[in-house]
Amino acid sequence: MRITGVTVTPIAFRDPPLLNSVGVHEPWALRTIVEVHTDEGISGLGETYGDIGHLTRVRKAAPALAGVDVHDLNGLRARVEAALGGEVGSDRHGLTGQLTLESTVDRVFSSFEVATWDIRGKALGRPVADLLGGRVRDAVPYSAYLFYKWAGHPGVEHDGFGEALDPAGVVTQARMLVAEHGFGSIKLKGGVYAPHLEVEAVKALREAFPDHPLRLDPNAAWTPETSLEVAAELDGVVEYLEDPAPEIEGMARVAAGAPMPLATNMCVIAFEHIAPAVAQGAVQVILSDHHYWGGLARSKELAAICRAFGIGLSMHSNSHLGISLAAMTHLAAATPNLNYACDTHYPWNSADDVITEPFTFVDGAIPVPTAPGLGVELDRDALARAAEDYARCGIVQRDDTGYMRQHDPSYERKRPRW
């Protein structure tokens, strides 16, 4: 079964004003929907980033895939690499780490790779999880993903999620997400306020949710010294700290004295980063993400490496819709050593999904789809609306810092900040 063509559709969907260490989310989030078509009439779906640099590379690579067998992942990746011609991307899609040549190729390749799994599953009449080795869990647990946030974008009516600018607001947000979706663990995106204020918020969460595993992610906003102070304050409170300090070296300094594991999706984002991180003992949990590790097969390779070195495994999330969530769920279902609940932005963005049957959390988990392939189908009308929103929203590159400066001209992007 060979690829005959690829349809690439950039889309935009509404995003709340979620605060982070480099600013605030703009009113529109960007994604790209990929459809890979074959000579047997079966098409597969993929979803990836929507920033203009990445979109340009996806469009550049797509024509080069014609004629490739959908089972030939090595050949598919080689075509992508050749089409990109050694280009290294600079768009970091928010808050992931520094791109390399390998990771640039992986980020473009991944959406096509996921689509081939969808195609092969449909051709065989089997869900993708079966093709990845079989389900070790029937439902994949996800974590409530909390953010400091404004009540709504400036000049727009409140968005319905409410304001969360202090510990009380964070706890209220957590209660809402847990009540609606049943999440059994909680993550707070930090790096927004001074560390002692975020420590207060985490301790307030612990009081309100005494049995929920908690996580704090300041996106490398702290120095190693500050990170160690926070780690001491949160000893016995969080299951791990995520990216408290910048780079492998900074994380290693924190790990040497922190009482809890350190997780990352910033200093280890490509296979070439694993060896130095292991050598320095920098991280104890890697947050995998098939969007930038090169798809589902390479994410399984990452899982095997983590198992070999005794490194924990979780799953990172950027703003995404249901095609990505389906791929994440199949991958997590077939990865035995993915031993922490996964991250997801889906509750923030699911109202604008482009699949016919958006996902619903059951006790904080997504039941693994049992239909062939990814188990999702495009809602063509919703896709058309999202494509129109992309064309009219005026945003082609995520810029949390620029948007923050529109409302606070004094805002300075700084890492580490404390």
C-alpha positions as CSV (number, residue, x, y, z in Angstrom):
1,M,0.0,0.0,0.0
2,R,1.7,3.2,-1.2
3,I,1.2,6.9,-0.5
4,T,-0.5,8.8,-3.3
5,G,-0.7,12.2,-1.7
6,V,-1.0,14.3,1.5
7,T,-3.5,16.9,2.4
8,V,-2.2,19.6,4.9
9,T,-4.8,21.8,6.6
10,P,-3.7,24.5,9.1
11,I,-6.4,25.3,11.7
12,A,-7.0,27.6,14.6
13,F,-9.1,27.1,17.7
14,R,-10.0,29.1,20.8
15,D,-7.6,29.1,23.6
16,P,-8.0,30.6,27.1
17,P,-5.5,33.1,28.6
18,L,-3.3,30.6,30.3
19,L,-0.3,32.0,32.0
20,N,3.2,30.5,31.9
21,S,6.9,31.4,32.4
22,V,7.1,33.3,29.1
23,G,3.8,35.1,28.9
24,V,0.2,34.1,28.2
25,H,-1.7,32.1,25.6
26,E,-3.2,34.1,22.7
27,P,-6.9,33.8,21.9
28,W,-6.2,31.3,19.2
29,A,-4.1,28.1,19.2
30,L,-2.7,26.8,16.0
31,R,-2.5,23.2,14.8
32,T,-2.0,21.4,11.5
33,I,-4.2,18.4,10.4
34,V,-2.5,15.9,8.0
35,E,-4.3,13.4,5.9
36,V,-2.2,10.8,4.1
37,H,-3.9,9.1,1.2
38,T,-3.0,5.7,-0.4
39,D,-3.5,3.8,-3.6
40,E,-6.0,1.5,-1.9
41,G,-8.4,4.3,-1.0
42,I,-7.5,4.3,2.8
43,S,-6.5,7.6,4.4
44,G,-4.9,8.2,7.7
45,L,-4.9,11.2,10.1
46,G,-2.2,13.0,11.9
47,E,-2.1,16.2,14.0
48,T,0.9,18.5,14.6
49,Y,2.0,22.0,15.5
50,G,0.7,25.0,13.5
51,D,3.5,27.6,13.8
52,I,4.4,29.0,10.3
53,G,7.9,27.6,10.3
54,H,6.8,24.1,11.1
55,L,3.8,24.3,8.8
56,T,6.1,25.4,6.0
57,R,8.3,22.4,6.6
58,V,5.4,20.0,6.7
59,R,4.2,21.4,3.4
60,K,7.7,21.1,2.0
61,A,8.0,17.4,3.0
62,A,4.5,16.3,2.0
63,P,5.0,16.0,-1.8
64,A,8.2,13.9,-1.2
65,L,6.2,11.1,0.4
66,A,4.4,10.0,-2.8
67,G,5.2,6.4,-3.6
68,V,6.4,5.4,-0.2
69,D,5.0,2.1,1.2
70,V,3.0,2.9,4.4
71,H,4.9,0.1,6.2
72,D,8.3,1.7,5.4
73,L,8.8,4.1,8.3
74,N,12.5,4.2,7.7
75,G,12.0,5.2,4.1
76,L,9.3,7.7,5.1
77,R,11.7,9.4,7.5
78,A,14.5,9.4,5.0
79,R,12.2,11.2,2.5
80,V,11.3,13.8,5.1
81,E,14.9,14.4,6.0
82,A,16.0,14.7,2.4
83,A,13.1,17.2,1.7
84,L,14.1,19.4,4.6
85,G,17.7,19.6,3.4
86,G,19.4,20.0,6.7
87,E,17.2,22.8,8.0
88,V,17.1,23.2,11.7
89,G,13.9,24.8,13.1
90,S,13.8,27.7,15.5
91,D,10.1,27.5,16.4
92,R,9.9,25.7,19.8
93,H,6.1,25.4,19.8
94,G,5.8,27.0,23.3
95,L,7.9,25.6,26.1
96,T,9.9,22.6,24.8
97,G,13.7,22.6,24.6
98,Q,16.2,23.6,22.0
99,L,15.7,22.1,18.5
100,T,18.4,20.1,16.7
101,L,18.6,18.7,13.2
102,E,17.3,15.3,14.4
103,S,14.5,16.8,16.4
104,T,13.5,19.1,13.5
105,V,13.1,16.1,11.2
106,D,11.3,14.1,13.9
107,R,8.7,16.9,14.5
108,V,7.8,17.0,10.8
109,F,8.0,13.2,10.3
110,S,5.8,12.4,13.4
111,S,2.4,13.5,11.9
112,F,3.0,11.5,8.8
113,E,4.1,8.5,10.8
114,V,1.0,8.6,13.0
115,A,-1.2,8.7,9.9
116,T,0.5,5.6,8.5
117,W,-0.4,3.7,11.8
118,D,-4.0,4.9,11.3
119,I,-3.9,3.6,7.7
120,R,-2.4,0.2,8.7
121,G,-4.9,-0.2,11.5
122,K,-7.8,0.5,9.2
123,A,-6.4,-1.9,6.6
124,L,-6.1,-4.7,9.2
125,G,-9.3,-3.9,11.1
126,R,-7.3,-3.4,14.3
127,P,-6.8,-0.4,16.7
128,V,-3.3,1.2,16.7
129,A,-2.7,0.0,20.2
130,D,-2.8,-3.6,19.0
131,L,-0.2,-2.8,16.3
132,L,2.0,-1.2,18.9
133,G,2.2,-4.5,20.9
134,G,-1.2,-4.7,22.5
135,R,-3.0,-2.9,25.3
136,V,-1.6,-3.2,28.8
137,R,-4.4,-1.0,30.1
138,D,-7.9,-0.5,28.8
139,A,-8.0,3.2,29.8
140,V,-5.2,5.8,30.0
141,P,-5.2,8.1,33.1
142,Y,-4.6,11.8,32.5
143,S,-3.8,14.6,35.0
144,A,-5.8,17.7,35.6
145,Y,-3.6,20.4,34.0
146,L,-4.0,23.6,36.0
147,F,-2.9,27.1,35.0
148,Y,-2.8,30.5,36.5
149,K,-5.1,32.4,34.2
150,W,-7.1,35.6,33.6
151,A,-10.9,35.4,33.8
152,G,-10.9,36.0,30.0
153,H,-8.9,37.6,27.2
154,P,-8.8,41.4,27.7
155,G,-11.8,43.0,26.0
156,V,-13.7,39.7,25.8
157,E,-16.4,38.3,28.0
158,H,-15.2,35.8,30.7
159,D,-14.5,32.4,29.2
160,G,-16.4,30.2,31.6
161,F,-13.3,28.7,33.2
162,G,-12.9,31.6,35.6
163,E,-9.9,33.5,37.0
164,A,-7.1,31.8,38.8
165,L,-4.4,34.2,40.1
166,D,-3.9,33.0,43.6
167,P,-4.0,29.8,45.7
168,A,-7.8,30.0,46.1
169,G,-8.3,30.4,42.4
170,V,-6.0,27.5,41.6
171,V,-7.9,25.3,44.1
172,T,-11.3,26.4,42.6
173,Q,-10.0,25.5,39.1
174,A,-8.8,22.1,40.3
175,R,-12.2,21.4,41.9
176,M,-13.9,22.2,38.6
177,L,-11.7,20.0,36.5
178,V,-11.7,17.1,39.0
179,A,-15.5,17.3,39.4
180,E,-16.1,17.4,35.6
181,H,-13.5,14.9,34.5
182,G,-12.7,12.8,37.5
183,F,-8.9,13.4,37.3
184,G,-6.9,11.4,39.9
185,S,-3.7,13.6,39.8
186,I,-3.0,17.3,39.4
187,K,-0.4,19.4,37.7
188,L,0.1,23.1,38.1
189,K,1.9,25.1,35.4
190,G,4.2,27.4,37.4
191,G,6.9,29.9,36.6
192,V,4.4,32.7,36.7
193,Y,4.7,34.1,40.2
194,A,7.5,34.2,42.8
195,P,8.3,30.6,43.9
196,H,7.0,31.1,47.5
197,L,3.6,32.0,46.1
198,E,3.5,28.9,43.9
199,V,4.6,26.8,46.9
200,E,1.6,28.2,48.7
201,A,-0.7,27.2,45.8
202,V,0.7,23.6,45.8
203,K,0.2,23.3,49.5
204,A,-3.3,24.6,49.2
205,L,-3.9,21.9,46.6
206,R,-2.5,19.3,48.9
207,E,-4.9,20.4,51.6
208,A,-7.9,20.3,49.3
209,F,-6.8,17.1,47.6
210,P,-5.0,15.0,50.2
211,D,-4.9,11.8,48.1
212,H,-4.1,13.2,44.6
213,P,-0.5,13.1,43.3
214,L,0.6,16.6,42.6
215,R,3.2,18.1,40.2
216,L,4.6,21.6,39.7
217,D,6.2,22.7,36.4
218,P,7.8,26.2,36.3
219,N,9.4,25.6,32.9
220,A,13.0,26.3,34.0
221,A,12.1,29.7,35.6
222,W,14.3,29.1,38.6
223,T,18.0,28.9,39.3
224,P,19.3,25.7,40.7
225,E,19.6,27.4,44.1
226,T,16.0,28.5,44.1
227,S,14.9,25.1,42.8
228,L,16.6,23.4,45.8
229,E,14.8,25.7,48.2
230,V,11.5,24.9,46.6
231,A,12.3,21.2,46.6
232,A,12.9,21.3,50.3
233,E,9.6,23.2,50.9
234,L,7.7,20.6,48.8
235,D,9.3,17.5,50.2
236,G,6.6,14.9,50.6
237,V,4.0,17.2,48.8
238,V,4.7,16.6,45.1
239,E,5.4,13.4,43.2
240,Y,7.9,15.2,41.0
241,L,9.1,18.6,40.0
242,E,9.2,19.3,36.3
243,D,11.9,21.3,34.8
244,P,12.6,23.6,37.7
245,A,16.0,24.8,36.3
246,P,17.4,25.3,32.8
247,E,19.5,22.7,30.9
248,I,20.9,19.3,31.8
249,E,23.6,20.8,34.0
250,G,21.2,22.9,36.0
251,M,18.9,20.0,36.4
252,A,21.8,17.8,37.6
253,R,22.7,20.3,40.3
254,V,19.1,20.2,41.5
255,A,18.7,16.4,41.3
256,A,21.8,16.0,43.5
257,G,20.0,17.6,46.4
258,A,16.2,17.4,45.7
259,P,14.2,14.8,47.8
260,M,11.8,14.1,44.9
261,P,12.3,13.0,41.3
262,L,12.9,15.6,38.6
263,A,10.9,15.4,35.3
264,T,11.6,17.1,32.0
265,N,10.3,17.9,28.6
266,M,12.8,20.7,28.1
267,C,16.4,19.4,28.6
268,V,15.9,16.0,27.1
269,I,13.8,16.2,23.9
270,A,15.9,14.1,21.5
271,F,17.8,10.8,21.7
272,E,21.2,12.7,21.7
273,H,20.3,14.3,25.0
274,I,19.7,11.0,26.9
275,A,23.3,9.9,27.4
276,P,24.5,13.2,29.0
277,A,21.4,13.4,31.1
278,V,21.9,9.8,32.4
279,A,25.7,10.4,33.0
280,Q,24.9,13.5,35.1
281,G,21.9,12.0,36.9
282,A,19.9,15.0,35.7
283,V,16.4,13.6,35.3
284,Q,14.4,10.7,36.8
285,V,11.3,11.1,34.7
286,I,11.1,11.9,31.0
287,L,7.9,13.3,29.6
288,S,7.6,11.7,26.2
289,D,5.7,13.4,23.3
290,H,5.3,11.6,20.0
291,H,5.0,15.0,18.3
292,Y,8.7,15.7,18.8
293,W,10.2,12.3,19.5
294,G,9.4,11.2,16.0
295,G,6.1,9.4,16.2
296,L,4.8,6.3,17.9
297,A,7.6,3.8,17.0
298,R,10.4,6.1,18.1
299,S,8.4,6.8,21.3
300,K,8.4,3.1,22.0
301,E,12.2,3.2,21.5
302,L,12.4,6.0,24.1
303,A,10.3,3.9,26.5
304,A,12.7,1.0,26.2
305,I,15.7,3.2,26.9
306,C,13.9,4.6,30.0
307,R,13.2,1.1,31.2
308,A,16.9,0.1,30.7
309,F,18.1,3.1,32.8
310,G,15.4,3.0,35.4
311,I,14.0,6.3,34.3
312,G,10.3,7.0,34.9
313,L,8.0,7.8,31.9
314,S,5.1,10.2,31.6
315,M,3.7,12.1,28.6
316,H,3.9,15.8,27.8
317,S,1.1,17.9,26.3
318,N,0.9,21.1,24.2
319,S,-2.5,22.6,23.1
320,H,-4.0,19.9,21.0
321,L,-7.2,18.3,19.7
322,G,-8.7,14.8,19.4
323,I,-6.4,13.3,16.7
324,S,-3.4,13.9,19.0
325,L,-5.3,12.7,22.0
326,A,-6.2,9.4,20.2
327,A,-2.5,8.9,19.2
328,M,-1.4,9.6,22.8
329,T,-3.9,7.2,24.2
330,H,-3.0,4.3,21.9
331,L,0.7,4.9,22.6
332,A,0.2,5.1,26.4
333,A,-2.1,2.0,26.3
334,A,0.7,-0.1,24.7
335,T,3.6,1.2,26.8
336,P,3.9,-0.9,30.0
337,N,6.4,1.4,31.8
338,L,4.5,4.6,31.3
339,N,4.0,4.8,35.0
340,Y,2.7,8.3,35.6
341,A,-0.6,9.8,34.5
342,C,-0.2,11.7,31.2
343,D,-0.6,15.5,30.7
344,T,-3.3,16.9,28.4
345,H,-4.6,20.3,27.5
346,Y,-7.8,18.7,26.0
347,P,-10.3,20.0,28.6
348,W,-9.2,23.6,27.7
349,N,-9.7,23.0,23.9
350,S,-12.1,20.1,23.4
351,A,-15.1,22.3,22.5
352,D,-13.5,23.1,19.1
353,D,-12.4,19.6,18.2
354,V,-12.5,18.6,14.6
355,I,-13.4,14.9,15.0
356,T,-16.9,13.6,14.8
357,E,-17.0,12.2,18.4
358,P,-14.9,14.2,20.8
359,F,-13.4,12.3,23.7
360,T,-14.9,12.1,27.2
361,F,-12.9,11.4,30.3
362,V,-14.2,8.6,32.5
363,D,-12.8,8.8,36.0
364,G,-9.9,10.9,34.7
365,A,-9.0,8.5,32.0
366,I,-9.6,8.0,28.3
367,P,-10.9,4.5,27.3
368,V,-8.7,3.2,24.6
369,P,-10.5,3.3,21.2
370,T,-11.4,-0.1,19.9
371,A,-12.3,0.9,16.3
372,P,-9.7,0.3,13.6
373,G,-6.7,2.7,13.3
374,L,-6.8,5.6,15.7
375,G,-10.6,5.2,16.0
376,V,-11.4,8.8,15.1
377,E,-12.9,10.4,12.0
378,L,-12.8,14.0,10.8
379,D,-15.8,16.2,11.1
380,R,-15.5,18.0,7.8
381,D,-17.7,20.9,8.7
382,A,-15.7,21.5,11.9
383,L,-12.4,21.2,10.0
384,A,-13.6,23.8,7.5
385,R,-14.6,26.2,10.3
386,A,-11.3,25.8,12.0
387,A,-9.5,26.4,8.7
388,E,-11.5,29.6,8.2
389,D,-10.6,30.6,11.8
390,Y,-6.9,30.1,10.9
391,A,-7.3,32.3,7.8
392,R,-9.0,35.1,9.7
393,C,-7.4,35.1,13.1
394,G,-4.2,36.8,12.0
395,I,-1.9,34.6,14.0
396,V,0.7,32.4,12.3
397,Q,3.2,32.0,15.1
398,R,2.6,31.3,18.8
399,D,3.9,34.3,20.7
400,D,3.1,34.2,24.4
401,T,5.6,36.9,25.2
402,G,4.4,39.3,22.6
403,Y,0.8,38.9,23.6
404,M,1.6,39.5,27.2
405,R,3.5,42.7,26.2
406,Q,0.4,44.0,24.5
407,H,-1.2,44.2,27.9
408,D,1.9,44.7,30.1
409,P,4.5,46.6,28.1
410,S,7.0,46.2,31.0
411,Y,6.9,42.4,30.8
412,E,10.3,40.9,30.3
413,R,11.0,37.4,29.1
414,K,13.7,36.0,31.3
415,R,14.9,32.5,32.1
416,P,15.7,31.8,34.9
417,R,13.6,34.5,36.5
418,W,14.1,33.6,40.1
